[in-house]
Structure formats: structure tokens, C-alpha cells
């Protein structure tokens, strides 16, 4: 695999610089700063390793910023759903019999922990 990369490197050196189809640019990696041959106009990183490390760093930066906002109170988080917030025993439709509906509501209140058993 390394030999193939070296061959491609030397093939790039032999290309005609003024031909727009075979043009290449020397650019610097936005993560590590090493020079590399830029074969596409959207390339900003020199290798896959730099891509992975850059993604890890940006994710860590985002997480730090988010945690700071949560601690300051400027960001309200709904990641952790509170225990018993969904209604399992209650249906969308009201039961015809009042006693059955009342028992279903009591069971749901016990399940959620609003009333003790």
C-alpha cells in the first residue's frame, strides 16, 4: 500500500502544471500543518489520521461548551427523561365506566410514584 502511495506521489510530480485537468496544489494540513498535495478543492486535511483526530477534537470542544452552558443554566437539557413521565396504563380514550377510569388513574399514579402504595 505504501508503494502505491509513493507511485501516486511521483505521478503527481510528472503532471503538467498548466493543464487544468491535471493541476495539483501544495497545501498545508489544517490540523497538523504538514504540506501535502491537494487533489480536490475541498481537501483540508492531509490524511485519514488527521481527519479522525480533528473530529475528536471538535467533538470534545463541543461537549465542553455544552457542559459549561448546562452548568451556567443557559441551556436546558432534556436528554435524561425523568422517571415515570410516560403514561403506560392510561389509554388515549376515556373509559365509559367511571370506576374503571378511576382505577386506571390510581394505578398510573402509583406507578409514577405520586401516591404511595
GIRADA-V598695 format. One line per field, one symbol per residue. ss: DSSP state (A for helix, B for strand, O for the rest). phi: phi as a letter, one per 30 degrees, with the letter a starting at -180 (. if undefined). burial: I if it has 16 or more other ideal C-beta (glycine too) atoms within 10 Angstrom, else O. Layout:
# GIRADA-V598695
ss=???
phi=???
burial=???
This chain:
# GIRADA-V598695
ss=OAAAAAAAAAAAAAOOOOOOOOOOBBBBOOOOOOBBBBOOOOOOOOOAAAAAAAAAAAAAAAAAAAAAAAAAOOOOOOOOOOOOOOOOOOOOOOOOOAAAAAAAAAAAAAAAOOOOO
phi=.ddddddddddddddddddddcdbbdbcddcciddadccbdcdbcdadddddddddddddddddddddddddjdbcccdcdddiccccddcdcdddddddddddddddddddjdcdd
burial=OOOOOOOOOOOOOOOOOOOOOOOOOOIOIOIOOOOIOIOOOOOOIIOOOIOOOIOOOOOOOOOOOOOOOOOOOOOOOOOOOOOOOOOOOOOOOOOOOOOOOOOIOOOIOOOIOOOOO
